[in-house]
Amino acid sequence: MLSWVITGSDLTYKVEFQANGTPVVPDSGSVFLTIRDNAGAGISPYVNQAQTVNTTQLELTIPGLVNTPAVPGALESRYILLSYLYGGRPN
């Protein structure tokens, strides 16, 4: 899902975990977040950052500092990657 955000502004992003098109609760301790910059490099501290999840959805708030381009006024992309297990299998 593509979202636009103003430089320096927080972005709230809701994710629904699914397996075979059905909402699921991920295995405990298996959800990890990585945010990548325009070049694809991980943005610290958001590299394989553990997330606590006990429902079928996760609401992420990406802080404005992460949404600030390296070159003022430039248009850059950020990539949010979530990995998780359900029933011991990766999704």
matplotlib code that plots the C-alpha trace (Angstrom):
import matplotlib.pyplot as plt

x = [0.0, 1.4, 1.1, 2.3, 3.5, 4.9, 8.5, 9.1, 5.6, 4.6, 2.8, 0.4, 0.2, -2.2, -1.2, -3.4, -1.7, -3.0, -2.3, -4.0, -6.2, -7.5, -6.7, -4.4, -2.6, 1.2, 3.2, 4.4, 7.8, 7.9, 7.0, 9.9, 9.9, 12.5, 12.2, 14.4, 15.4, 15.3, 18.4, 17.2, 19.4, 17.9, 17.2, 18.5, 17.0, 14.3, 16.2, 14.7, 13.0, 10.8, 7.1, 4.7, 1.5, -1.4, -4.1, -4.6, -3.6, -0.7, -0.8, 2.7, 3.7, 6.6, 8.2, 8.8, 12.6, 12.5, 10.3, 12.9, 14.9, 18.7, 18.5, 16.0, 13.1, 13.9, 11.2, 12.2, 10.6, 10.5, 9.9, 8.2, 8.9, 7.2, 8.1, 6.2, 5.5, 2.1, 1.9, 5.7, 5.7, 7.0, 4.6]
y = [0.0, 3.4, 6.3, 9.9, 11.9, 15.4, 15.7, 15.4, 14.2, 11.0, 8.3, 5.9, 2.7, -0.2, -3.8, -6.8, -10.2, -12.8, -16.4, -17.7, -14.6, -15.1, -12.8, -14.5, -13.7, -14.2, -16.6, -14.9, -13.2, -13.7, -10.2, -8.0, -4.6, -3.1, 0.4, 1.0, 4.3, 5.4, 3.4, 0.3, 0.6, -0.1, 2.9, 2.5, 1.6, 0.1, -2.9, -6.2, -4.4, -6.8, -5.9, -7.1, -8.4, -10.2, -9.5, -9.8, -6.2, -3.9, -0.1, 1.3, 4.9, 5.8, 8.9, 12.1, 11.8, 8.7, 10.6, 13.3, 13.0, 13.2, 16.2, 18.9, 19.2, 15.8, 13.2, 9.9, 6.5, 4.5, 0.8, -0.9, -4.6, -6.9, -10.5, -13.0, -16.6, -18.2, -21.8, -21.8, -20.9, -17.6, -15.2]
z = [0.0, -1.0, 1.4, 1.0, 4.0, 4.4, 5.3, 9.0, 9.8, 11.6, 9.6, 11.1, 9.1, 9.9, 8.9, 9.0, 9.3, 7.0, 6.0, 2.8, 2.8, 6.4, 9.3, 11.8, 15.0, 14.4, 16.5, 19.7, 19.3, 15.6, 14.2, 13.1, 11.4, 9.1, 7.5, 4.4, 2.9, -0.7, -1.6, 0.2, 3.3, 6.7, 8.9, 12.4, 14.9, 12.6, 11.4, 12.5, 15.4, 17.4, 17.5, 20.2, 18.6, 20.2, 17.6, 13.8, 13.3, 14.1, 14.0, 13.3, 13.9, 11.7, 13.3, 11.3, 11.7, 9.5, 6.9, 6.4, 3.1, 3.1, 0.6, 1.7, -0.8, -2.5, -3.0, -1.4, -0.7, 2.5, 2.5, 5.5, 5.7, 8.3, 8.7, 10.9, 11.5, 11.8, 12.8, 12.6, 9.0, 7.5, 5.9]

ax = plt.figure().add_subplot(projection="3d")
ax.plot(x, y, z, "-o")
ax.set_aspect("equal")
plt.show()
